Amino acid sequence: MTESPAYLLESKEDNFEIRRYPDYLLAQVDVEADFDGAIGIGFSILANYIFGANKKRSSIPMTTPVSMEKIPGSEKIPMAAPVTQEVPSERINMAVPVTEEKQEDNIHRISFTMPQNYTLETLPEPNNHRIIFKEIKNQRVAVLRFSGRVKEKMVYGKIDKLREWLNEKGISPQSNFIVAQYNHPAVPGFLRRNEIIVEI
């Protein structure tokens, strides 16, 4: 069974959850591409790393989810060769694709969760210098679970629903919104597990 980060479920209401995650590590890469293209490019870069494109030439077990976040106000980076997608809070009311004049901010951060038996000291050094590591400590998040094949318009609609639920509870988001996907691409849409995640 594929490993996912362990968490404590604090509360659940329909498809909405409040969770607390203990410490875990992310491998991340920033990609300049549109919503649909970024996940494929970033996934390829990070998958190469865990399959042996590192200084030790060692393999790291695959985990879930792959997450992607939209990085607001970022400078352009050179295009190269995610798995979490973060969506900036200033766009949470939008349910349409990024407009053409916004393409200069079209940078997405793709993340893989590293297996729990690794530390920053024991993770092999990536061959690709664009890959960075981030340590998450004692994180409390709100989550909206949903099925289907993830598309940009769908994501912003789900973000709106999570934002409305948080408003009703008097809870303020403390991070960008993250899109997390848990399944192999071959899994049918109605069986897929996806989540919108935001720190609170």
N, C-alpha and C positions, 0 to 999 in steps of 0.2 A: 504493500500500500504506500502511495506517495505521501511523504511527510509534509505537514502544514504546521504553521506556528500554533503552539498551544495557547489557549486563552481561558479566562474565567468569564462565564456568561453572567452578567449582573442583572439584566432584565430583558424581556422579550415581549413584543406586542405585534401580532401579525407577522409581517416580514421585517420588522424593525428590531434591532438588538443594540444593547449597550454591552460592550466587552472591555475587559482589561487584559492586555498582553504583557507578559513578563519580558525580559530582555531578549532580543534577537538581532541578527545581522542581515543587512541587505547588500547585495552587489548591484550597482546601478550604472547606467550609461545614458547620456543625453543624446538625443537624436533630433535633427531638424527634418521634419517630414509632416505630412498631414496626418490626421487622426488615424485613418485606416492603414497608412503605410508605416507609421512609427513603430507599431507593435511588432511587425515582421522584421524590421531592420534591427531593432533593439534586441528582440528575442534571439536572432542569429548571432549577434555579438556575444551575448551572455551565455548562450548555449555552447558556443565554441570554447569559452573559458572553462565551463564546468566539465566539458568533454575532453579537456587536456591542453588547451591553448594557454598554458601557464608555465612558469619557470620550473616547476617540479614535474611537468607533464603528467600530472595526476588527475584522475577523474573525481568529480564531486557528485553525489547523488542529486537527481532532479527533485525539486520540491514544488509545491503550489502554495499560493497562487502566483501567476505572472501579473504584475501590476503596472499601471501607467498613470502618470500625472502630467498635466500641462503646466509648464513653467512660465509664469507671467513675467513680462518685461525683460526677458533674457536677450542678450546679444546673439547675433547669428554665429553659428559655428560651422566649420567646413563639413560638407556632406561626406559620409563614409559608407564604405561598402559596401518591445522593451522588453517581473514583467508586469508593472503597475503604472497606471497613467493618472497623473494628478491634474485636476482641473481648477483653474484659479477662481477664487471666490467672487471676483468681479464679473464673472461670466455665468454665475449660477442661475440667473433668470433667463438665459438664452437657451432655446431649444432648436437652434439652427446651426449649420456648419460655420466655421470661421470665415469671415468675409475676406475678399481678396486683399484689402488694404491692411489686414491684420497678419499677413503671412510672415512679416518680419519677426513676430513673436511665436512662430509655429515650432516651438521646441518642446519635446516630450521627454520625460524621464522614465525609463523602463527599469523595473526592479525584479530581481529574483531574491527570495528568502534563502539564506544559507542554512544548511542542516545544523541542528542544535549542538552537535558535538564539536563544531568549529569555533574558534575565537579569532580575533583580529590578528593574533600572533601566529596562529596555525593555518590560516587560509593561504593557499599558494598565491604568489604574486602573478597578476595577469600579464600576458604578453602584450595585450592591448592597453595602452596607457590611458585610454578614455574611461576604463572601468574604475569606479571608486567604490569604497565600502562605507556603509553608514551603520552606526550602532543605535538601536532603538531601546530605550529603557522605560519600563513601567508605563506603558502607553494605554490611555483610556480612549475608546473610540465609539462612535455611533455607526451603525451598519444598516444598509438596506439590501436585502437579498432579492435576486430576481433571476429568471431564466431567459433563454433566447440567445441569438447571436448578436454580439455587441456591435452597435453602430453609434456614430456620434450623436445623432438626433435623439436616439433612445437614451443615451447616457445623460444628456442634459435634462430630459424629462424626469429621469430617476433622481437626479440631483435635486430638482425642484421639489419632488415628493419628500426626500429626506430633509431638505431645508425647512419645508412646511411643518413636518413632524417635530423637528427640533424647536422651531418657533413656538409650537403649541406647548412644549415641555419647558420653555424658558431656558433652553440650552444654546450657547453660542459656539459655532465652529471655530476651531483654533488652528486650522491648517487648510491647505488646498484639499480638494476632493480627489480621491483616488479610485480608479476603476480596477477591480481585481477579477481575474478570470482563472478558474480552477480546472478546466477540462481540456483534454486533447481535442484538436480541431475536428476529428471525425465524430465526436459525440453530437447527436442531434440537438437542435436548438432547444426543444422543450425539456430536455434532460440536463441542460447545462446549468452550472452554478456560477453566478456572477454576483459581485457585490460593489456597492458604492460605500467607501469608507472615509470617515473624516475624524480627525482628533478633536476631542472635547475637553 
